[in-house]
Amino acid sequence: MSVPTHTATARTLLANPHLESGIKKATYRLMPMLIILYFVAFLDRTNVGFAEEALSVDRGITAGAYALGAGIFFIGYAIFEIPSNLLLDKFGARFWLARIAITWGIVASAFAFVTNDTMFIVLRFLLGVTEAGLFPGVIMFLAQWFPNKRRVQMFALFYLAQPFSQMLGAPLSGGLISFGEQFTPWAGWQVMFFVEGMMAVAAGIAAFFFLVDSPQKAKFLSDDEKGALKAVMEHENSVKHEDGPKGIGAAMVSWKVWYFTIIYFCLQIAVYGTTFYLPQQVAGLIGKAVGWEVGLITAIPWAVGLFACYYFGKHANTIRRRRNWGTIFFLLTGVAILVSAWAGANGQPLLGIAAITVAVASFLSAGPITWSFPTAFLTGAAAAAGIGLINSLGNLGGFVAPIMRTGINEAVPTDSGAWGVVSLGVFAFLAAVMMACTRFFRSKGDELLDEDVPAAVPGH
């Protein structure tokens, strides 16, 4: 069977030894900074949970205002996602990602000075506005730096910030609250908000000095490494221009963009529907109040997920693996969520913890794979708009999931809240079907993955 010319060219470019050394240097230089940015973003997005009771007692923040504030973050995030991504395309990732971190850090610190419901809700909205563009901006940035064959591995490294934030964020936030109460004249929750917000500001300043917009501007690369990266990325971009939507308008109406928006929305339903209630679900399974025991057990799924995300991300380097593994991970997510619901309803704590662990590991592994598909056919302004659209509307799953789960539990009440959990699994199954169907509309960019891997390993 003849090999398309652009595929043969890609194989030649990917075989360049200077490309491998350039990728390795870029990984060590760029990925730690990006992981830190995402870690702090998750911290500032979720630390409000540690201050809920204190805000009610000290500032009179009502339960209704808290619930609205928790959800309105995603509205601000969604509205400003695409504009932020377009500005990143104009000004460059180095400046724009630093700007995002600094401004959201300032807003996050301002929560230390909350006085009433209105201020709390406004600040939560502004936090979403200022953080908008970070995640899709990094996805676009990595797509400009790393060839398709290695991109899922980089996405997976970036995703590691999620389990790290879940494992380390709780003791950090709790420690800051305790420190503030014991050693400062301020309330512990004020110290937590201010310090963690300033961490984002510091990370933004560091990002301005550590990040580099493109391989051609990287002083840490040799001329041969710059040339190798430039050649392979220019070749990929030429294929994307030939195959994908051209311009902002075309990306916004592209059926492929909307297709992956739906998949990502289903993924986020499972992610946020699970993580928002994970401590409470674990507490119900083991019959303990939320505390250190629940916290330790809750860290188990994230620890397993950390290794799964990295391992499968590193080896998802062909289109066949990405499609098949992505389908399997969504199926496992759905099945594991259903099993966790059954375990909770039937008093099976070990089975429930195991099922939750499988669900978390599966949806963490599915995320990087999902993003590899749109980045295979989007480039330039179309990438800025398309990736922004997928992330902004997909993240509304974080707004819908808790409302849907709570509504179903109220409509069909049970002691364990099993039907609300079951509803999350349905969306994971839909995502699995849609991922499997990607075999029917392959992008030319997929062919650049070079599926003819010598000595194929299991799963190929």
Secondary structure as UniProt FT lines:
FT   HELIX           5..14
FT   HELIX           17..46
FT   HELIX           48..59
FT   HELIX           63..91
FT   HELIX           93..110
FT   HELIX           111..113
FT   HELIX           117..131
FT   TURN            132..133
FT   HELIX           134..145
FT   HELIX           148..159
FT   HELIX           161..183
FT   HELIX           188..210
FT   HELIX           215..217
FT   TURN            219..220
FT   HELIX           223..243
FT   HELIX           248..253
FT   HELIX           255..275
FT   TURN            276..277
FT   HELIX           278..286
FT   HELIX           292..315
FT   HELIX           319..345
FT   TURN            346..347
FT   HELIX           349..372
FT   HELIX           374..376
FT   HELIX           380..394
FT   TURN            395..396
FT   HELIX           397..411
FT   HELIX           418..436
FT   HELIX           437..440
FT   HELIX           444..447
FT   TURN            448..449
FT   TURN            458..459
//
